Amino acid sequence: MSRSNEQTILIDKFVGKKILDFRISRGIPRKAMAEAIGVTHQQLQKYEYATNRISASRLVLVAQYLEVPVIEFFESFEINLKESDINHRKFLSAISKNLSHIKNENFKEAINQLVKAYIKIDEKN
């Protein structure tokens, strides 16, 4: 695979991940967003996981629906992004999705404090 092709794949994955992250952080079901931007929920999933490349015009519709500037989908992109970084972001997205399902704010804060405590322990080791 050429370097150029590797870069475009990384960009597609990065943009797709941003779409997924924004959608999940807002608690929007895939089906609802897909309908709003004029695609099937399967197609939206393909954009989110970079199975299919999203067109510029469709990305504008996504940005409008999510109420974010288009540039947000490219913020902090580094061309040397590694697969391990992408996997790490997927992990963080899964955590965010799971936390969004917890309704009790006290439980969410308790989980946050637990993570902070583990970080302090890890820093000492």
C-alpha positions, 0 to 999 in steps of 0.5 A: 500500500502506498504512503498516500493511500495509507494517509487517506485511510487514516484520514477517513478513519479519523473523520469517521471516528469524529462523527461517531464520537460527536453522535454518541456524546450527544446521545443520538441514535444512529438511525435518527441521525441517518434519517436526518442526513438522508442515508440508511443507518448501515451507511452511517455506520460505514462512514463512522468506521471508514468502511465507506468514504464520506463525501464533502457534501454529506459531511457538511450535512452531518456537521449541520445536524450535529451543530459543529463546524466542519473543521471540527472533524479534522481538528487535531489530526496528525498524519502519523496517527498510528493504528494503536491510537485509533484503537485507543480512541475507539476504547475511549468512545466505548467508555463514553457511550457506556457512561452516557447510559448511566442516568445517575450523576452521582454514579458518573462522578463516582466512576470519574473519581475511581479513575482519578484514583487509579491514575494516581496509583499508576503514576506512583508505580 
